[in-house]
Amino acid sequence: MSRGKVVAAKVAASFVWCLILTEITFLFSLFIGLMAGIPNFSKTMVLHYFIQLLIVTAINLLLCGPVVFLASLSRGYLVPITYAFATLMVALIAGPTELSRYLPWGIPALQFAGSSSAVFPLASISYFIVAITGAAGFAATWAWWRWADHK
C-alpha cells in the first residue's frame, strides 16, 4: 500500500471519529437541555442547531489540513499545536472585524453565530476560502508522504 493511501485512510478515520464525537457531544447537550427544561424546546430548534453544528464541524475538519501537514513536516506535535493556537488568536482578534469573513479560522464562529443575522455575514467566498485552505493542506500532506525521502 502506498504512503498516499495510508495518509488518506488516516485522515478519513480521523474525520469519522470527529463526526462520531460531535454527535455524542450534541446528544449529551440535548440530554442536558431536556433535563434543564429549556423553554421553547422543539424538534425544529434541535434540527436547526444540529445542522449548524455539522456545518461548523465540516468547516473545522477542512481547516485541519494545514495542521496535519505541519505535524507531518515537523514530525511532532509542538509545531501544529503552536500553529493551531496562533490561528485561534488571530481569529479571535479579527473576529469582530470585517476581515473575519475572509480569514479561514474566523469563519466557523461566524457560521455558528448565524451568518444571516451577523454584523459581518459570510459570503460564498468564505466557504471557498475554507475549501481551498483544507484542500491545500491535505494535498501538501499527501505530497509530503508520497514523495519525501523519509529517514
N, C-alpha and C positions, 0 to 999 in steps of 0.2 A: 504494500500500500504506500502511495506517495505521501510526502510530508504535507502537501496541499490538502489532501483528503483528510488527513488526521486533524489538521487545523480546522477545516470546515466542520468536521464531526464534533470537535470540542466546542466550537462556537455554537453549533446547533444545540448541543446538550446543555450548554450554559443558558441559552435562550429559553429552552423548555423549562429548565429548573427555575429561572427567574419568573416565568409566567405562572408556574405552579405556586411559587411563594407569594406572588402578587394575589392570586385567587384565594389562598389561605388567609392572607392578611385582610383582604376585603371581607371574606366570610366572618372572620373574627370581629372585625369592626362592625359588621352588620349585626352580629350577635350582641355586642356591647350596646349598640344603638337601640336594639329591641329591649334589652334589659333596662336601659336607662329611660325608656319611654319617650324617645324624641318625638316632639309634636310634628304633625303633617307628614308622618312617615307613610310612604306609599310605594307601590311597585314601580311606578313611573320614576320617582325620585331615585330609587335603588338602581334601576336600569340606566338612568342618565349618568349617575356617578360611576357606575361600573364601566360604562363605555368611555367616560373621561379618563378613568384610571388605566384602562387598556391602551388608550391613545398615548397617554403620558409614559406608560411603561414601554411601549414600542419606540417612542422618541428616545427615551433613556437608553434602551438597548442599542439603538443605532449609534448613539453617542459614545458607546463603549469601544467602538472601532479604534480610535487613536490610542486609547488606554491599553488595549490588547497589543497593539503594535509596540508601544513603549515598553510594555512588560517583556515582549519577545526580544526587542533590541537591547534592553539593559540587562536582561537575564536575571531579573529580580523584581522586587515589589516596591522598593522605595521610590524610584522614578515615576512609575504610574500613579502611585498614591499622591505624590507631590503634585503631579500634573492634575489629578482629579481635584485636589484641594485648591490649587491655583485657579482652575477654571470655575470652581464653585465661588471663590471670592470675586472673580471678575464678573460672574453672572449676578452676584448679589449687589455689587457696586453699580453695574449697568442696568439692573432690574427696573428701577424707577425712571429710566430714560427711554427715549425713542430708539436708541441703539439696541435695546434688548431684543427686539423682534428680528434683528439680523445676527445676533450672537447665538450660536447653536446651544450653548449651555443655559441661556436665559429663556429659551423657547418653551421648555416643559412647564415652567412655572406660569408663563402667560397662558399656555393651553389649559392648564388646570383652573386658572383663575377665571376662565370664561372669556375667550378672546373677543367675542362679540360685544361684551359689555365692558371690556378693559379700556383703560385710558389709551394704551397703545395696542390696538388689536393686531393680531397676527395676519400677515399677508400670505398668499400662496408661496411666495419666495421663501418664507420662513421654513416651510416643510421641505422645500427643495434644498435649502442650505443644510438642514439636518441629514437628508438623504445623501448628499454629496460628501459631507463630513464622515458619515458612517461608512459609506462605500470606499472612500479613500483610505480610511483606517484599516478596514478589513482587507482591501486589496494589497495594501502595503504589508500587512501581516502575512498574507498568503505568499506574496513575493519573497518576503524575508525568509520564510521557512522553506520555500520551494527552491530558491537559488542561492542562498547564502551558504558559504562554506563553514559549517559549524565544527568547532574543535572541542 
